[in-house]
Amino acid sequence: MTREIKSIAVLGGGTMGAGIAGACAMADCKVLLLDINQDAVDKSMERITGGRAPALDDPAKAELIETGTFDDLDRIAGYDWICEAVIEDLATKRDLFVKLEAARSEGSVVSTNTSGIPLRDITEGMPERLRRDVVVTHFFNPVKVMKLLEVVPGEETTPDVIDAMATFGAEKLGKGVVHAKDTVNFIGNRIGCFWMLSGLHKAKEARGVGLSMETIDALMSMPVGLPPTGLYGLIDLIGLDVMDFVGKNLAINLPQGDPGHAYTKFPPEEQAMLERGQLGRKTGGGFYRVTKTEDGGRLKEVFDLDAGDWRLADEVALAESHSELVALMGSEDKQGAFARDLMGGALLYAANLVPQIADDIVNIDRAMRWGFAWKNGPFQMLDIIGPGAVIERLEGEGKPLPQMLRVLKDAGATSFYRADGAEFLGLDGAWHKVPG
C-alpha cells in the first residue's frame, strides 16, 4: 500500500498546532484546523495570520484552512493525515485518540505531536488499525523556522506510514527528517536536555573554581560550535519552568542506570529561581535581563547565582587558544576541564545511545544540527577532536568506552565519517552510505 498525503486535519490550535497548520497551508495543502471551542479557534487563526511572527508568509494561503471545533470531529473523514497537537498530557491525548479513531477514514495516517510522551503510552490498548497507522511527528518550535522533524514509529507502525510521513515532511514541508526510536524525548531533546540539565550542575562546579557565568556561556557557544546564547542564555530562552517539566519527565521515563538521572533536579540556586517565578525571558529576566536606560541604551545584567543578586554583565574575551574546539577540549586549564566535563560529557552520552534512540549516528548528528543549531553533530565533533585521542584519554583514566567508540576501536577506524562525509561507520563496524 502506497500512501500519499495531500490533506491534513490538525487537532489542537496552540503554538505547535497553528505552526503545523500554517506550514501545511504554505505547502498548498488542504487543511482542517479543529480546537476545543470557537474562541480557541479564533486565537489559533490569529497565530497563523497575525502577530509579529505569523505562521503564514503569504496571507492568501489562509484560504486553504478550514476551521471548526472538536464537536465537528466527524469532519476529519477523508483527510490523509490526522495530526493531534493538543497539550502535553497523556490522558488528554488518549481521550482524543479514541474519538479520532472512530471518525477517521481507512488508510489515513495519524500522528501525535509530542516532545516527550512515549507513543506506546498513548496507544496502549487502542485498536490494531490505529497502532498500524500511527507515528510521532515531533516538530520543533517555531515550526516555520526550525528544520528538524523527528518521525517516530510505534512497534506495529507499518513501513508505508513511516515512508509517507517522511516523504511529506521532507518534500512538501521542506523539513530535515530524522528517524528516531520511541524512547523518552526521542533524539534531539534527549541529548540537548542532557547537555542543559547536566550543564547547570557542572557549571555550578565550574563557578566554584572561578569561572564566571558569562565565561561559561562564552565557552559553550562559538568555541564548541553552539549558538551564541550559551548555556544560561539558552535556558533563559526556553524557560526554567519548561526545563523543570522536562526534568520530571526524564526522572520517570529514563532507563535505569542512565547518566541523566543525576541531573533531573535543579541545583539549589536554580530551584530557588523557579520557586520565585524568575523563569527567563518570558518573565523579564532569568539568568540575564536587559532593560532600557533613560538615554535609550540597553543595560544587560546577570543574576549572579552565588551572590544571589543582579550585577552588570561582563564582556568576555576568550584567549585565542580557547576559541576553537580542538584546542579548548585539549587544554589542561580550568576552562578546558569544564569544556571536557560538559561538552565532552554530552558527546560521550550521545555515543552510548546507538541503537537505543536511533539506528545510526547520522540521525543523531542531523537532529542536533537541525533541532539545536549545533554547527556539528556529536559524532562530527568527535571526528574533529579525534576519536583516538578521546579513547586514549578515557582508557588512561580507567573509564569505560561508550558503545560507538568501542565499535570504532574494534573496527580499526580512525573516524566516524569518511570519503568527505559520504560514508559513516555503522553499529556493525562496517561503512555505509550517508542517505540523502
Secondary structure as UniProt FT lines:
FT   STRAND          7..11
FT   HELIX           15..26
FT   TURN            27..28
FT   STRAND          30..35
FT   HELIX           38..49
FT   HELIX           59..64
FT   STRAND          65..69
FT   HELIX           70..76
FT   TURN            77..78
FT   STRAND          81..84
FT   HELIX           90..103
FT   TURN            106..107
FT   STRAND          109..112
FT   HELIX           119..123
FT   TURN            124..125
FT   HELIX           128..133
FT   STRAND          134..139
FT   TURN            143..145
FT   STRAND          148..153
FT   TURN            155..156
FT   HELIX           159..167
FT   HELIX           168..172
FT   STRAND          176..179
FT   TURN            184..187
FT   HELIX           188..208
FT   TURN            209..210
FT   HELIX           213..219
FT   HELIX           222..224
FT   TURN            228..229
FT   HELIX           230..238
FT   HELIX           240..253
FT   TURN            256..257
FT   HELIX           259..263
FT   HELIX           268..275
FT   TURN            276..277
FT   HELIX           281..283
FT   STRAND          288..292
FT   TURN            294..295
FT   STRAND          298..304
FT   TURN            305..308
FT   STRAND          309..312
FT   HELIX           320..322
FT   HELIX           325..330
FT   HELIX           334..339
FT   HELIX           340..344
FT   HELIX           345..351
FT   TURN            354..357
FT   HELIX           361..372
FT   HELIX           378..385
FT   HELIX           387..396
FT   TURN            397..398
FT   HELIX           403..411
FT   STRAND          417..418
FT   TURN            419..422
FT   STRAND          423..425
FT   TURN            427..428
FT   STRAND          431..433
//
